[in-house]
Structures are given as structure tokens and as C-alpha cells.
Amino acid sequence: AKYSLVDLKIVDINGRQICQLLNNDFVAGRNDVSWNGKNTSGKVVPTGMYLYDIESEGRRLQGKMLFLK
């Protein structure tokens, strides 16, 4: 099986990092990840638009998501 380092961060719309969800090796293929809506300090973030930023093997993907309480 092929493993790759995956780095997944959640950032707010101003580009500030909210938390780092992943920085681990994963097996190539489909993997599911969920975010509990908490920041690095363990506090639930306000309702609003957030971005995910995922990087692996020199490739980067960013996308928007709406967090609702």
C-alpha cells in the first residue's frame, strides 16, 4: 500500500488558521475526515464560512464550507 503525508488545515475567511486537523500519513485512496467545529484551543468556532486547505505530495486543494451550530 502507498502512504502519503496529508496536511489538512481549517482557516477562516481572513486566512487565519483555526486548527490543523491532520498532519499524518494516510493510505492512498478515499479517506473520510470530520471536523468538530472547534479551534486549536478546543472552543467551538462561530457560525460562518470556513475554508479547508489540504496538501499532499505537492498538490493542494482548497474549498469552502459553511459551519452551522
CHARMM-style PDB file with segment names, atoms N, HN, CA, C and O in Angstrom:
ATOM      1  N   ALA     1       0.846  -1.188   0.000  1.00  0.00      PROA
ATOM      2  CA  ALA     1       0.000   0.000   0.000  1.00  0.00      PROA
ATOM      3  C   ALA     1       0.882   1.238   0.000  1.00  0.00      PROA
ATOM      4  O   ALA     1       1.943   1.265   0.623  1.00  0.00      PROA
ATOM      5  N   LYS     2       0.424   2.259  -0.708  1.00  0.00      PROA
ATOM      6  HN  LYS     2      -0.438   2.237  -1.214  1.00  0.00      PROA
ATOM      7  CA  LYS     2       1.176   3.510  -0.795  1.00  0.00      PROA
ATOM      8  C   LYS     2       0.663   4.482   0.263  1.00  0.00      PROA
ATOM      9  O   LYS     2      -0.541   4.695   0.398  1.00  0.00      PROA
ATOM     10  N   TYR     3       1.593   5.064   1.005  1.00  0.00      PROA
ATOM     11  HN  TYR     3       2.572   4.891   0.895  1.00  0.00      PROA
ATOM     12  CA  TYR     3       1.259   6.056   2.027  1.00  0.00      PROA
ATOM     13  C   TYR     3       1.757   7.425   1.591  1.00  0.00      PROA
ATOM     14  O   TYR     3       2.793   7.532   0.934  1.00  0.00      PROA
ATOM     15  N   SER     4       1.020   8.472   1.956  1.00  0.00      PROA
ATOM     16  HN  SER     4       0.179   8.385   2.489  1.00  0.00      PROA
ATOM     17  CA  SER     4       1.421   9.849   1.671  1.00  0.00      PROA
ATOM     18  C   SER     4       1.118  10.716   2.880  1.00  0.00      PROA
ATOM     19  O   SER     4       0.139  10.492   3.592  1.00  0.00      PROA
ATOM     20  N   LEU     5       1.971  11.711   3.105  1.00  0.00      PROA
ATOM     21  HN  LEU     5       2.766  11.893   2.527  1.00  0.00      PROA
ATOM     22  CA  LEU     5       1.731  12.681   4.167  1.00  0.00      PROA
ATOM     23  C   LEU     5       0.609  13.607   3.727  1.00  0.00      PROA
ATOM     24  O   LEU     5       0.652  14.175   2.636  1.00  0.00      PROA
ATOM     25  N   VAL     6      -0.400  13.757   4.586  1.00  0.00      PROA
ATOM     26  HN  VAL     6      -0.435  13.296   5.473  1.00  0.00      PROA
ATOM     27  CA  VAL     6      -1.537  14.636   4.308  1.00  0.00      PROA
ATOM     28  C   VAL     6      -1.577  15.705   5.386  1.00  0.00      PROA
ATOM     29  O   VAL     6      -1.554  15.403   6.579  1.00  0.00      PROA
ATOM     30  N   ASP     7      -1.640  16.973   4.947  1.00  0.00      PROA
ATOM     31  HN  ASP     7      -1.659  17.218   3.977  1.00  0.00      PROA
ATOM     32  CA  ASP     7      -1.716  18.119   5.847  1.00  0.00      PROA
ATOM     33  C   ASP     7      -3.062  18.791   5.586  1.00  0.00      PROA
ATOM     34  O   ASP     7      -3.316  19.251   4.474  1.00  0.00      PROA
ATOM     35  N   LEU     8      -3.920  18.852   6.596  1.00  0.00      PROA
ATOM     36  HN  LEU     8      -3.713  18.478   7.500  1.00  0.00      PROA
ATOM     37  CA  LEU     8      -5.258  19.429   6.451  1.00  0.00      PROA
ATOM     38  C   LEU     8      -5.472  20.478   7.518  1.00  0.00      PROA
ATOM     39  O   LEU     8      -5.403  20.191   8.713  1.00  0.00      PROA
ATOM     40  N   LYS     9      -5.733  21.705   7.073  1.00  0.00      PROA
ATOM     41  HN  LYS     9      -5.788  21.938   6.103  1.00  0.00      PROA
ATOM     42  CA  LYS     9      -5.958  22.825   7.984  1.00  0.00      PROA
ATOM     43  C   LYS     9      -7.316  23.436   7.713  1.00  0.00      PROA
ATOM     44  O   LYS     9      -7.822  23.385   6.592  1.00  0.00      PROA
ATOM     45  N   ILE    10      -7.907  24.017   8.755  1.00  0.00      PROA
ATOM     46  HN  ILE    10      -7.496  24.059   9.666  1.00  0.00      PROA
ATOM     47  CA  ILE    10      -9.120  24.811   8.634  1.00  0.00      PROA
ATOM     48  C   ILE    10      -8.714  26.257   8.874  1.00  0.00      PROA
ATOM     49  O   ILE    10      -8.040  26.562   9.859  1.00  0.00      PROA
ATOM     50  N   VAL    11      -9.123  27.149   7.974  1.00  0.00      PROA
ATOM     51  HN  VAL    11      -9.670  26.902   7.174  1.00  0.00      PROA
ATOM     52  CA  VAL    11      -8.806  28.576   8.105  1.00  0.00      PROA
ATOM     53  C   VAL    11     -10.094  29.387   7.996  1.00  0.00      PROA
ATOM     54  O   VAL    11     -11.067  28.944   7.386  1.00  0.00      PROA
ATOM     55  N   ASP    12     -10.090  30.582   8.594  1.00  0.00      PROA
ATOM     56  HN  ASP    12      -9.299  30.942   9.089  1.00  0.00      PROA
ATOM     57  CA  ASP    12     -11.272  31.436   8.467  1.00  0.00      PROA
ATOM     58  C   ASP    12     -11.179  32.227   7.161  1.00  0.00      PROA
ATOM     59  O   ASP    12     -10.188  32.123   6.438  1.00  0.00      PROA
ATOM     60  N   ILE    13     -12.199  33.007   6.868  1.00  0.00      PROA
ATOM     61  HN  ILE    13     -13.004  33.092   7.455  1.00  0.00      PROA
ATOM     62  CA  ILE    13     -12.234  33.709   5.573  1.00  0.00      PROA
ATOM     63  C   ILE    13     -11.171  34.801   5.461  1.00  0.00      PROA
ATOM     64  O   ILE    13     -10.916  35.314   4.371  1.00  0.00      PROA
ATOM     65  N   ASN    14     -10.549  35.156   6.593  1.00  0.00      PROA
ATOM     66  HN  ASN    14     -10.756  34.739   7.478  1.00  0.00      PROA
ATOM     67  CA  ASN    14      -9.457  36.132   6.579  1.00  0.00      PROA
ATOM     68  C   ASN    14      -8.093  35.456   6.447  1.00  0.00      PROA
ATOM     69  O   ASN    14      -7.060  36.127   6.456  1.00  0.00      PROA
ATOM     70  N   GLY    15      -8.092  34.122   6.325  1.00  0.00      PROA
ATOM     71  HN  GLY    15      -8.931  33.577   6.318  1.00  0.00      PROA
ATOM     72  CA  GLY    15      -6.846  33.394   6.145  1.00  0.00      PROA
ATOM     73  C   GLY    15      -6.148  32.972   7.415  1.00  0.00      PROA
ATOM     74  O   GLY    15      -5.049  32.420   7.364  1.00  0.00      PROA
ATOM     75  N   ARG    16      -6.768  33.222   8.559  1.00  0.00      PROA
ATOM     76  HN  ARG    16      -7.661  33.670   8.601  1.00  0.00      PROA
ATOM     77  CA  ARG    16      -6.164  32.822   9.839  1.00  0.00      PROA
ATOM     78  C   ARG    16      -6.439  31.347  10.090  1.00  0.00      PROA
ATOM     79  O   ARG    16      -7.565  30.879   9.917  1.00  0.00      PROA
ATOM     80  N   GLN    17      -5.416  30.626  10.495  1.00  0.00      PROA
ATOM     81  HN  GLN    17      -4.502  31.006  10.636  1.00  0.00      PROA
ATOM     82  CA  GLN    17      -5.581  29.197  10.768  1.00  0.00      PROA
ATOM     83  C   GLN    17      -6.410  28.997  12.032  1.00  0.00      PROA
ATOM     84  O   GLN    17      -6.110  29.567  13.081  1.00  0.00      PROA
ATOM     85  N   ILE    18      -7.449  28.185  11.920  1.00  0.00      PROA
ATOM     86  HN  ILE    18      -7.692  27.721  11.067  1.00  0.00      PROA
ATOM     87  CA  ILE    18      -8.325  27.851  13.040  1.00  0.00      PROA
ATOM     88  C   ILE    18      -7.806  26.606  13.745  1.00  0.00      PROA
ATOM     89  O   ILE    18      -7.719  26.570  14.973  1.00  0.00      PROA
ATOM     90  N   CYS    19      -7.464  25.592  12.966  1.00  0.00      PROA
ATOM     91  HN  CYS    19      -7.534  25.621  11.969  1.00  0.00      PROA
ATOM     92  CA  CYS    19      -6.903  24.375  13.541  1.00  0.00      PROA
ATOM     93  C   CYS    19      -6.238  23.546  12.446  1.00  0.00      PROA
ATOM     94  O   CYS    19      -6.495  23.734  11.257  1.00  0.00      PROA
ATOM     95  N   GLN    20      -5.402  22.649  12.867  1.00  0.00      PROA
ATOM     96  HN  GLN    20      -5.194  22.497  13.833  1.00  0.00      PROA
ATOM     97  CA  GLN    20      -4.782  21.689  11.961  1.00  0.00      PROA
ATOM     98  C   GLN    20      -5.414  20.344  12.280  1.00  0.00      PROA
ATOM     99  O   GLN    20      -5.175  19.764  13.339  1.00  0.00      PROA
ATOM    100  N   LEU    21      -6.228  19.855  11.340  1.00  0.00      PROA
ATOM    101  HN  LEU    21      -6.421  20.327  10.479  1.00  0.00      PROA
ATOM    102  CA  LEU    21      -6.928  18.589  11.562  1.00  0.00      PROA
ATOM    103  C   LEU    21      -6.019  17.392  11.384  1.00  0.00      PROA
ATOM    104  O   LEU    21      -6.095  16.426  12.142  1.00  0.00      PROA
ATOM    105  N   LEU    22      -5.155  17.457  10.377  1.00  0.00      PROA
ATOM    106  HN  LEU    22      -5.093  18.243   9.761  1.00  0.00      PROA
ATOM    107  CA  LEU    22      -4.299  16.315  10.070  1.00  0.00      PROA
ATOM    108  C   LEU    22      -2.898  16.769   9.724  1.00  0.00      PROA
ATOM    109  O   LEU    22      -2.687  17.852   9.176  1.00  0.00      PROA
ATOM    110  N   ASN    23      -1.969  15.935  10.049  1.00  0.00      PROA
ATOM    111  HN  ASN    23      -2.140  15.056  10.493  1.00  0.00      PROA
ATOM    112  CA  ASN    23      -0.595  16.040   9.566  1.00  0.00      PROA
ATOM    113  C   ASN    23      -0.005  14.642   9.758  1.00  0.00      PROA
ATOM    114  O   ASN    23       0.918  14.438  10.547  1.00  0.00      PROA
ATOM    115  N   ASN    24      -0.573  13.676   9.004  1.00  0.00      PROA
ATOM    116  HN  ASN    24      -1.322  13.842   8.363  1.00  0.00      PROA
ATOM    117  CA  ASN    24      -0.242  12.264   9.181  1.00  0.00      PROA
ATOM    118  C   ASN    24      -0.100  11.583   7.825  1.00  0.00      PROA
ATOM    119  O   ASN    24      -0.478  12.126   6.787  1.00  0.00      PROA
ATOM    120  N   ASP    25       0.450  10.391   7.869  1.00  0.00      PROA
ATOM    121  HN  ASP    25       0.757   9.949   8.712  1.00  0.00      PROA
ATOM    122  CA  ASP    25       0.494   9.544   6.679  1.00  0.00      PROA
ATOM    123  C   ASP    25      -0.832   8.804   6.538  1.00  0.00      PROA
ATOM    124  O   ASP    25      -1.380   8.290   7.514  1.00  0.00      PROA
ATOM    125  N   PHE    26      -1.335   8.760   5.310  1.00  0.00      PROA
ATOM    126  HN  PHE    26      -0.890   9.177   4.518  1.00  0.00      PROA
ATOM    127  CA  PHE    26      -2.562   8.042   5.005  1.00  0.00      PROA
ATOM    128  C   PHE    26      -2.334   7.118   3.827  1.00  0.00      PROA
ATOM    129  O   PHE    26      -1.490   7.380   2.970  1.00  0.00      PROA
ATOM    130  N   VAL    27      -3.094   6.036   3.792  1.00  0.00      PROA
ATOM    131  HN  VAL    27      -3.780   5.824   4.488  1.00  0.00      PROA
ATOM    132  CA  VAL    27      -3.065   5.125   2.651  1.00  0.00      PROA
ATOM    133  C   VAL    27      -3.744   5.829   1.486  1.00  0.00      PROA
ATOM    134  O   VAL    27      -4.770   6.487   1.660  1.00  0.00      PROA
ATOM    135  N   ALA    28      -3.164   5.687   0.288  1.00  0.00      PROA
ATOM    136  HN  ALA    28      -2.331   5.152   0.147  1.00  0.00      PROA
ATOM    137  CA  ALA    28      -3.751   6.276  -0.910  1.00  0.00      PROA
ATOM    138  C   ALA    28      -5.164   5.753  -1.111  1.00  0.00      PROA
ATOM    139  O   ALA    28      -5.444   4.587  -0.834  1.00  0.00      PROA
ATOM    140  N   GLY    29      -6.047   6.607  -1.588  1.00  0.00      PROA
ATOM    141  HN  GLY    29      -5.819   7.554  -1.813  1.00  0.00      PROA
ATOM    142  CA  GLY    29      -7.437   6.228  -1.825  1.00  0.00      PROA
ATOM    143  C   GLY    29      -8.372   7.143  -1.082  1.00  0.00      PROA
ATOM    144  O   GLY    29      -7.995   8.244  -0.681  1.00  0.00      PROA
ATOM    145  N   ARG    30      -9.579   6.690  -0.900  1.00  0.00      PROA
ATOM    146  HN  ARG    30      -9.885   5.796  -1.225  1.00  0.00      PROA
ATOM    147  CA  ARG    30     -10.599   7.501  -0.232  1.00  0.00      PROA
ATOM    148  C   ARG    30     -10.436   7.425   1.286  1.00  0.00      PROA
ATOM    149  O   ARG    30     -10.317   6.345   1.864  1.00  0.00      PROA
ATOM    150  N   ASN    31     -10.436   8.590   1.908  1.00  0.00      PROA
ATOM    151  HN  ASN    31     -10.533   9.468   1.439  1.00  0.00      PROA
ATOM    152  CA  ASN    31     -10.373   8.686   3.362  1.00  0.00      PROA
ATOM    153  C   ASN    31     -11.386   9.728   3.810  1.00  0.00      PROA
ATOM    154  O   ASN    31     -11.539  10.761   3.157  1.00  0.00      PROA
ATOM    155  N   ASP    32     -12.073   9.473   4.904  1.00  0.00      PROA
ATOM    156  HN  ASP    32     -11.949   8.634   5.434  1.00  0.00      PROA
ATOM    157  CA  ASP    32     -13.061  10.414   5.441  1.00  0.00      PROA
ATOM    158  C   ASP    32     -12.491  11.110   6.660  1.00  0.00      PROA
ATOM    159  O   ASP    32     -11.836  10.496   7.502  1.00  0.00      PROA
ATOM    160  N   VAL    33     -12.756  12.415   6.736  1.00  0.00      PROA
ATOM    161  HN  VAL    33     -13.288  12.914   6.051  1.00  0.00      PROA
ATOM    162  CA  VAL    33     -12.303  13.217   7.866  1.00  0.00      PROA
ATOM    163  C   VAL    33     -13.467  14.108   8.281  1.00  0.00      PROA
ATOM    164  O   VAL    33     -14.162  14.661   7.430  1.00  0.00      PROA
ATOM    165  N   SER    34     -13.677  14.246   9.573  1.00  0.00      PROA
ATOM    166  HN  SER    34     -13.112  13.797  10.265  1.00  0.00      PROA
ATOM    167  CA  SER    34     -14.714  15.167  10.041  1.00  0.00      PROA
ATOM    168  C   SER    34     -14.091  16.174  11.000  1.00  0.00      PROA
ATOM    169  O   SER    34     -13.096  15.893  11.668  1.00  0.00      PROA
ATOM    170  N   TRP    35     -14.702  17.348  11.050  1.00  0.00      PROA
ATOM    171  HN  TRP    35     -15.510  17.576  10.508  1.00  0.00      PROA
ATOM    172  CA  TRP    35     -14.253  18.434  11.918  1.00  0.00      PROA
ATOM    173  C   TRP    35     -15.359  18.697  12.926  1.00  0.00      PROA
ATOM    174  O   TRP    35     -16.528  18.809  12.554  1.00  0.00      PROA
ATOM    175  N   ASN    36     -14.998  18.795  14.197  1.00  0.00      PROA
ATOM    176  HN  ASN    36     -14.049  18.704  14.499  1.00  0.00      PROA
ATOM    177  CA  ASN    36     -15.986  19.002  15.255  1.00  0.00      PROA
ATOM    178  C   ASN    36     -16.336  20.471  15.478  1.00  0.00      PROA
ATOM    179  O   ASN    36     -17.079  20.790  16.406  1.00  0.00      PROA
ATOM    180  N   GLY    37     -15.815  21.369  14.644  1.00  0.00      PROA
ATOM    181  HN  GLY    37     -15.211  21.110  13.890  1.00  0.00      PROA
ATOM    182  CA  GLY    37     -16.144  22.787  14.760  1.00  0.00      PROA
ATOM    183  C   GLY    37     -15.371  23.516  15.843  1.00  0.00      PROA
ATOM    184  O   GLY    37     -15.723  24.633  16.224  1.00  0.00      PROA
ATOM    185  N   LYS    38     -14.314  22.880  16.337  1.00  0.00      PROA
ATOM    186  HN  LYS    38     -14.029  21.973  16.028  1.00  0.00      PROA
ATOM    187  CA  LYS    38     -13.521  23.506  17.399  1.00  0.00      PROA
ATOM    188  C   LYS    38     -12.197  24.018  16.852  1.00  0.00      PROA
ATOM    189  O   LYS    38     -11.653  23.483  15.886  1.00  0.00      PROA
ATOM    190  N   ASN    39     -11.687  25.079  17.500  1.00  0.00      PROA
ATOM    191  HN  ASN    39     -12.128  25.513  18.285  1.00  0.00      PROA
ATOM    192  CA  ASN    39     -10.385  25.621  17.123  1.00  0.00      PROA
ATOM    193  C   ASN    39      -9.280  24.892  17.879  1.00  0.00      PROA
ATOM    194  O   ASN    39      -9.544  23.933  18.605  1.00  0.00      PROA
ATOM    195  N   THR    40      -8.057  25.343  17.710  1.00  0.00      PROA
ATOM    196  HN  THR    40      -7.842  26.122  17.120  1.00  0.00      PROA
ATOM    197  CA  THR    40      -6.907  24.707  18.351  1.00  0.00      PROA
ATOM    198  C   THR    40      -7.021  24.706  19.876  1.00  0.00      PROA
ATOM    199  O   THR    40      -6.502  23.810  20.540  1.00  0.00      PROA
ATOM    200  N   SER    41      -7.706  25.721  20.429  1.00  0.00      PROA
ATOM    201  HN  SER    41      -8.128  26.449  19.889  1.00  0.00      PROA
ATOM    202  CA  SER    41      -7.886  25.819  21.881  1.00  0.00      PROA
ATOM    203  C   SER    41      -9.014  24.955  22.412  1.00  0.00      PROA
ATOM    204  O   SER    41      -9.220  24.879  23.623  1.00  0.00      PROA
ATOM    205  N   GLY    42      -9.755  24.295  21.508  1.00  0.00      PROA
ATOM    206  HN  GLY    42      -9.587  24.357  20.524  1.00  0.00      PROA
ATOM    207  CA  GLY    42     -10.850  23.435  21.925  1.00  0.00      PROA
ATOM    208  C   GLY    42     -12.181  24.138  22.060  1.00  0.00      PROA
ATOM    209  O   GLY    42     -13.141  23.552  22.561  1.00  0.00      PROA
ATOM    210  N   LYS    43     -12.259  25.408  21.615  1.00  0.00      PROA
ATOM    211  HN  LYS    43     -11.479  25.884  21.208  1.00  0.00      PROA
ATOM    212  CA  LYS    43     -13.510  26.164  21.697  1.00  0.00      PROA
ATOM    213  C   LYS    43     -14.251  26.073  20.370  1.00  0.00      PROA
ATOM    214  O   LYS    43     -13.639  26.098  19.302  1.00  0.00      PROA
ATOM    215  N   VAL    44     -15.570  25.969  20.448  1.00  0.00      PROA
ATOM    216  HN  VAL    44     -16.067  25.948  21.315  1.00  0.00      PROA
ATOM    217  CA  VAL    44     -16.386  25.912  19.238  1.00  0.00      PROA
ATOM    218  C   VAL    44     -16.335  27.271  18.545  1.00  0.00      PROA
ATOM    219  O   VAL    44     -16.500  28.310  19.185  1.00  0.00      PROA
ATOM    220  N   VAL    45     -16.108  27.254  17.246  1.00  0.00      PROA
ATOM    221  HN  VAL    45     -15.974  26.410  16.727  1.00  0.00      PROA
ATOM    222  CA  VAL    45     -15.996  28.494  16.467  1.00  0.00      PROA
ATOM    223  C   VAL    45     -17.390  29.045  16.161  1.00  0.00      PROA
ATOM    224  O   VAL    45     -18.374  28.308  16.217  1.00  0.00      PROA
ATOM    225  N   PRO    46     -17.476  30.337  15.836  1.00  0.00      PROA
ATOM    226  CA  PRO    46     -18.772  30.925  15.482  1.00  0.00      PROA
ATOM    227  C   PRO    46     -19.308  30.367  14.155  1.00  0.00      PROA
ATOM    228  O   PRO    46     -18.548  29.899  13.307  1.00  0.00      PROA
ATOM    229  N   THR    47     -20.630  30.431  14.001  1.00  0.00      PROA
ATOM    230  HN  THR    47     -21.247  30.811  14.690  1.00  0.00      PROA
ATOM    231  CA  THR    47     -21.252  30.069  12.730  1.00  0.00      PROA
ATOM    232  C   THR    47     -20.665  30.950  11.634  1.00  0.00      PROA
ATOM    233  O   THR    47     -20.461  32.147  11.840  1.00  0.00      PROA
ATOM    234  N   GLY    48     -20.395  30.365  10.474  1.00  0.00      PROA
ATOM    235  HN  GLY    48     -20.561  29.394  10.307  1.00  0.00      PROA
ATOM    236  CA  GLY    48     -19.870  31.164   9.367  1.00  0.00      PROA
ATOM    237  C   GLY    48     -19.179  30.310   8.321  1.00  0.00      PROA
ATOM    238  O   GLY    48     -19.193  29.080   8.370  1.00  0.00      PROA
ATOM    239  N   MET    49     -18.567  31.017   7.368  1.00  0.00      PROA
ATOM    240  HN  MET    49     -18.556  32.016   7.329  1.00  0.00      PROA
ATOM    241  CA  MET    49     -17.863  30.376   6.260  1.00  0.00      PROA
ATOM    242  C   MET    49     -16.415  30.101   6.669  1.00  0.00      PROA
ATOM    243  O   MET    49     -15.742  30.965   7.230  1.00  0.00      PROA
ATOM    244  N   TYR    50     -15.952  28.896   6.382  1.00  0.00      PROA
ATOM    245  HN  TYR    50     -16.499  28.193   5.926  1.00  0.00      PROA
ATOM    246  CA  TYR    50     -14.577  28.494   6.654  1.00  0.00      PROA
ATOM    247  C   TYR    50     -14.010  27.819   5.413  1.00  0.00      PROA
ATOM    248  O   TYR    50     -14.754  27.401   4.526  1.00  0.00      PROA
ATOM    249  N   LEU    51     -12.713  27.720   5.362  1.00  0.00      PROA
ATOM    250  HN  LEU    51     -12.109  28.059   6.083  1.00  0.00      PROA
ATOM    251  CA  LEU    51     -12.033  27.094   4.240  1.00  0.00      PROA
ATOM    252  C   LEU    51     -11.224  25.910   4.733  1.00  0.00      PROA
ATOM    253  O   LEU    51     -10.650  25.949   5.821  1.00  0.00      PROA
ATOM    254  N   TYR    52     -11.182  24.866   3.937  1.00  0.00      PROA
ATOM    255  HN  TYR    52     -11.649  24.834   3.053  1.00  0.00      PROA
ATOM    256  CA  TYR    52     -10.261  23.777   4.228  1.00  0.00      PROA
ATOM    257  C   TYR    52      -9.108  23.875   3.247  1.00  0.00      PROA
ATOM    258  O   TYR    52      -9.296  24.270   2.096  1.00  0.00      PROA
ATOM    259  N   ASP    53      -7.939  23.522   3.692  1.00  0.00      PROA
ATOM    260  HN  ASP    53      -7.787  23.201   4.627  1.00  0.00      PROA
ATOM    261  CA  ASP    53      -6.715  23.593   2.901  1.00  0.00      PROA
ATOM    262  C   ASP    53      -5.995  22.264   3.101  1.00  0.00      PROA
ATOM    263  O   ASP    53      -5.457  21.994   4.174  1.00  0.00      PROA
ATOM    264  N   ILE    54      -5.991  21.446   2.067  1.00  0.00      PROA
ATOM    265  HN  ILE    54      -6.428  21.665   1.195  1.00  0.00      PROA
ATOM    266  CA  ILE    54      -5.401  20.115   2.163  1.00  0.00      PROA
ATOM    267  C   ILE    54      -4.236  20.015   1.179  1.00  0.00      PROA
ATOM    268  O   ILE    54      -4.344  20.416   0.020  1.00  0.00      PROA
ATOM    269  N   GLU    55      -3.127  19.474   1.665  1.00  0.00      PROA
ATOM    270  HN  GLU    55      -3.039  19.148   2.607  1.00  0.00      PROA
ATOM    271  CA  GLU    55      -1.934  19.354   0.837  1.00  0.00      PROA
ATOM    272  C   GLU    55      -1.327  17.963   0.995  1.00  0.00      PROA
ATOM    273  O   GLU    55      -1.224  17.431   2.100  1.00  0.00      PROA
ATOM    274  N   SER    56      -0.923  17.385  -0.150  1.00  0.00      PROA
ATOM    275  HN  SER    56      -1.006  17.817  -1.048  1.00  0.00      PROA
ATOM    276  CA  SER    56      -0.283  16.079  -0.151  1.00  0.00      PROA
ATOM    277  C   SER    56       0.506  15.911  -1.433  1.00  0.00      PROA
ATOM    278  O   SER    56       0.013  16.215  -2.519  1.00  0.00      PROA
ATOM    279  N   GLU    57       1.724  15.429  -1.309  1.00  0.00      PROA
ATOM    280  HN  GLU    57       2.124  15.182  -0.426  1.00  0.00      PROA
ATOM    281  CA  GLU    57       2.603  15.168  -2.450  1.00  0.00      PROA
ATOM    282  C   GLU    57       2.711  16.353  -3.402  1.00  0.00      PROA
ATOM    283  O   GLU    57       2.691  16.182  -4.621  1.00  0.00      PROA
ATOM    284  N   GLY    58       2.823  17.552  -2.841  1.00  0.00      PROA
ATOM    285  HN  GLY    58       2.839  17.690  -1.851  1.00  0.00      PROA
ATOM    286  CA  GLY    58       2.998  18.743  -3.657  1.00  0.00      PROA
ATOM    287  C   GLY    58       1.727  19.259  -4.305  1.00  0.00      PROA
ATOM    288  O   GLY    58       1.765  20.251  -5.032  1.00  0.00      PROA
ATOM    289  N   ARG    59       0.607  18.605  -4.055  1.00  0.00      PROA
ATOM    290  HN  ARG    59       0.576  17.799  -3.464  1.00  0.00      PROA
ATOM    291  CA  ARG    59      -0.677  19.076  -4.585  1.00  0.00      PROA
ATOM    292  C   ARG    59      -1.464  19.716  -3.459  1.00  0.00      PROA
ATOM    293  O   ARG    59      -1.366  19.311  -2.301  1.00  0.00      PROA
ATOM    294  N   ARG    60      -2.255  20.733  -3.822  1.00  0.00      PROA
ATOM    295  HN  ARG    60      -2.335  21.063  -4.762  1.00  0.00      PROA
ATOM    296  CA  ARG    60      -3.014  21.474  -2.821  1.00  0.00      PROA
ATOM    297  C   ARG    60      -4.442  21.673  -3.302  1.00  0.00      PROA
ATOM    298  O   ARG    60      -4.680  21.965  -4.474  1.00  0.00      PROA
ATOM    299  N   LEU    61      -5.384  21.513  -2.388  1.00  0.00      PROA
ATOM    300  HN  LEU    61      -5.190  21.276  -1.436  1.00  0.00      PROA
ATOM    301  CA  LEU    61      -6.795  21.701  -2.695  1.00  0.00      PROA
ATOM    302  C   LEU    61      -7.400  22.564  -1.604  1.00  0.00      PROA
ATOM    303  O   LEU    61      -7.192  22.320  -0.416  1.00  0.00      PROA
ATOM    304  N   GLN    62      -8.150  23.573  -2.017  1.00  0.00      PROA
ATOM    305  HN  GLN    62      -8.319  23.771  -2.983  1.00  0.00      PROA
ATOM    306  CA  GLN    62      -8.834  24.432  -1.069  1.00  0.00      PROA
ATOM    307  C   GLN    62     -10.314  24.464  -1.423  1.00  0.00      PROA
ATOM    308  O   GLN    62     -10.682  24.365  -2.593  1.00  0.00      PROA
ATOM    309  N   GLY    63     -11.147  24.602  -0.422  1.00  0.00      PROA
ATOM    310  HN  GLY    63     -10.848  24.682   0.529  1.00  0.00      PROA
ATOM    311  CA  GLY    63     -12.583  24.682  -0.655  1.00  0.00      PROA
ATOM    312  C   GLY    63     -13.282  25.372   0.497  1.00  0.00      PROA
ATOM    313  O   GLY    63     -12.734  25.518   1.590  1.00  0.00      PROA
ATOM    314  N   LYS    64     -14.508  25.791   0.224  1.00  0.00      PROA
ATOM    315  HN  LYS    64     -14.953  25.672  -0.664  1.00  0.00      PROA
ATOM    316  CA  LYS    64     -15.311  26.486   1.225  1.00  0.00      PROA
ATOM    317  C   LYS    64     -16.269  25.520   1.897  1.00  0.00      PROA
ATOM    318  O   LYS    64     -16.684  24.520   1.312  1.00  0.00      PROA
ATOM    319  N   MET    65     -16.612  25.840   3.144  1.00  0.00      PROA
ATOM    320  HN  MET    65     -16.275  26.653   3.620  1.00  0.00      PROA
ATOM    321  CA  MET    65     -17.655  25.100   3.847  1.00  0.00      PROA
ATOM    322  C   MET    65     -18.348  26.039   4.816  1.00  0.00      PROA
ATOM    323  O   MET    65     -17.745  26.988   5.316  1.00  0.00      PROA
ATOM    324  N   LEU    66     -19.591  25.772   5.074  1.00  0.00      PROA
ATOM    325  HN  LEU    66     -20.081  25.001   4.668  1.00  0.00      PROA
ATOM    326  CA  LEU    66     -20.377  26.582   5.989  1.00  0.00      PROA
ATOM    327  C   LEU    66     -20.538  25.806   7.294  1.00  0.00      PROA
ATOM    328  O   LEU    66     -21.009  24.668   7.300  1.00  0.00      PROA
ATOM    329  N   PHE    67     -20.142  26.434   8.389  1.00  0.00      PROA
ATOM    330  HN  PHE    67     -19.759  27.358   8.384  1.00  0.00      PROA
ATOM    331  CA  PHE    67     -20.298  25.814   9.711  1.00  0.00      PROA
ATOM    332  C   PHE    67     -21.518  26.415  10.383  1.00  0.00      PROA
ATOM    333  O   PHE    67     -21.604  27.630  10.564  1.00  0.00      PROA
ATOM    334  N   LEU    68     -22.461  25.558  10.751  1.00  0.00      PROA
ATOM    335  HN  LEU    68     -22.391  24.572  10.604  1.00  0.00      PROA
ATOM    336  CA  LEU    68     -23.677  25.985  11.451  1.00  0.00      PROA
ATOM    337  C   LEU    68     -23.751  25.304  12.800  1.00  0.00      PROA
ATOM    338  O   LEU    68     -23.485  24.108  12.916  1.00  0.00      PROA
ATOM    339  N   LYS    69     -24.113  26.065  13.820  1.00  0.00      PROA
ATOM    340  HN  LYS    69     -24.330  27.036  13.726  1.00  0.00      PROA
ATOM    341  CA  LYS    69     -24.272  25.481  15.161  1.00  0.00      PROA
ATOM    342  C   LYS    69     -25.690  24.977  15.321  1.00  0.00      PROA
ATOM    343  OT1 LYS    69     -26.043  24.448  16.375  1.00  0.00      PROA
TER     344      LYS     69
END
